[in-house]
């Protein structure tokens, strides 16, 4: 059950929940409000109302709006990192790895909760704590991709990290562009197009000194 589903299940005011369930419910409500309104326009009153709790209950779990926002960022940054790592570990076929990784980004932005907006389209990126988390998810995804490139090619770590950053950035930007275009191209086709583009580039680097073929 997602955080937003937990919010729906637990919304009636006055319902007593275990602390962890209440926290998840509040995070789900906060996600809905932040995605819909942005950080600056959202108010703790809105989030408490959305969750069906009093403001004191909300403040028992999160001292302020920024604390709540950062907790959401931590949750959703980690979700993308794990999705990318899972995609890379899903096969030893590098062509399929590229496709799986691209698909992980598409799946992340397509999630109905819109959590990717908090990470990649935040109106609070000038806040150091937010910027730190956004940089972390970008860097950790690139590091995961980099490990595979280092292992499978003769490139240095620095060279591999540049390529990994390019692949990660390409995936994130194109996936968001696809979503904002109202998914005019079916996801399966969009992923395949992007994966073909990326593979044409990365396949040019020899696998352990042996030239790869299409």
N, C-alpha and C positions, 0 to 999 in steps of 0.2 A: 504494500500500500504506500503510495507516494505521500509526501507531506501535505499536498493539497487535498488528496482524498481523505487523509486523516482530519484535516480541517473540516471538511464537509460532514464527516461522521461524528465529529465532536462539537459541532457549532452551538447547539442549544445552550443558552446561558444557564449557569448554575450546575452543570454537569461536573462531577468530581472525577479527575483523572489522575493516574500516577504521574509523577513529575516528568519522566521522560516523554510520556505520551502528550502531556500538556505542552512541553517544549516543542515537540514536533508539530503539534497543532498550531502553535503561535508562529512557528517558522513558515508553515504553509499559508497562513493568513497574511503574514508579512510579505511573502513572495508575491501573492496576488496583488497586493496594494502597491508594492514597489514597482512591479512590472507595468501595472496600469498607469501609475501616476509619476513615477520617477522618485528618486530619493528626496529631492528638495520639496516637492509638493505633497509627499506623503506625511501623514501625522500619526503619532502614536494613538490618538483617539480613533482614527480610521482603522488602524490595525486591530485594536481592542474590540471595536464594534464588529469588524469582519470575523474575528475569532469567537465572538459571543462571550467575551469575558470583560471584567472591569479593568480599568487602567492599573489599579494596584496589583492585580494578578499578573498583568503583562510586565510591570516593573519588577516583580519578584524574580522573574526569569531573566530579564534584560534591562540593565540600568538605564539605557538610553537608546535612541534610534540608531546611532552609529554601531553600537554593540550588536544590535539585531541584524543590521545590514551586513556586518562583518561575519557574523555567524552563518548567514546565508551564503556569502561568498565562499567561506571555507568549505561548506558542504558541496556547493556546485562546482567549484574549482577541482576538488578532489574527484568528483564524478567524472569530469572530462579526462583527468589524468589516468584514472583507472580504465576508462573506456579505450583510450589510446594504447595503454599497456596491454589490455586484453586483446585488442586487434592485432598487435604485433606478435603476441604469443599464440595466436590462433592457428598459425600455419608456419611451416618452414619454407614455403614457396614465396620468394620475394615479390613476384608479380601480384600474387594474391594478398600478400601483406600490405602492399601499397593500396590496393582496393579496399581492404578491410579497414585500414586506417582512415582513408577518405570517408568511408561510410560511417565510421565512428563520429566524425565531426558533423556529418549530415544528421545523424540520429540525435546528436546533442542539441543542435539548433532547432530540430523539428519537435522536440519535446513540448507537449501542449502547455506546460507551465511557463514557458518563456524564460527559463532561468538563464539562458545564454545572454539575455539582454543585461542582466546584472553584472555579468563578467566582461562582455565585450562591447556593450553599448551604455555603460553606466554614465550618469550625469555627475558622478562624484570622483572622477579619475584624478582630480587635483589633490584629493585627500591622500596623504602618504600611505596610510594603512591599506587603502583600497588599491592604490597603484602597486604596492608590494605584492598583493595577492594576485593581481592580474599578471604582473611580471612573472610570478612564481608558476602559474599554470602554463604560461607560454614557454618558459624555460624548461619546466619538467617534462612537458610533452616533447619538446625538441631533444632533450637529453635522452628520452626513451628511444626516439627514432635514431638518434646519433649512435647509440650503443649497437644497433643492428648494422648501421653503415660501417662503423669501425670494425666490427667483427667480420663482415663479409667482403670488405675491400682493403686495398693497401693504403687508403687515405689516412692522413693524420687525424687526430681527434679534432683539432681546430678546423680542418677542412670539412670533416664529417658534420661538425656542429653547424657550419654555415649551410650545408645542404639540408640538414634536418630542420633548421629554422625556416628555410625556404619552403619545404614540403608542408610543415605545420602551418605556416602563414598562408600559403596557397589554399590549403584545405579549409581553414577558418573563414577566410574572406569570401571564397567562392560559395561555401555552404550558406553563409549569411546572405549573400547576393541572391542565391537561388530561392531562399525563403522569402525575401522581400519582393521577389518577382512573382509572388503568389504561386510558386511551384509550377510554373508554366511548362516545365520539362519534368516528366515523372522522375521520382527520386532515383530509381534503379538506373535510368538512362543518364541522369546527371552525374551520378557517382561513376558510372562507367566512362563517361567523357573525361571527367577530371582525372580518373585513375590512368586512362590511356595517355593523357598529356604528361602526367608526372612520371609514368613508367618509361616513356620515350626518352626522358631526360636521365633518370637515375640508372636505367639499364645500360647507359653508355660507360659506366664505371665498372671495370672488370671484377668478376667474382673470384677472389683469390687468384688473380692473375690470368683467369680464363675468360675470354670474351663471352658475354651472354648473348643469347639469341631471342628474338620475339617468340 
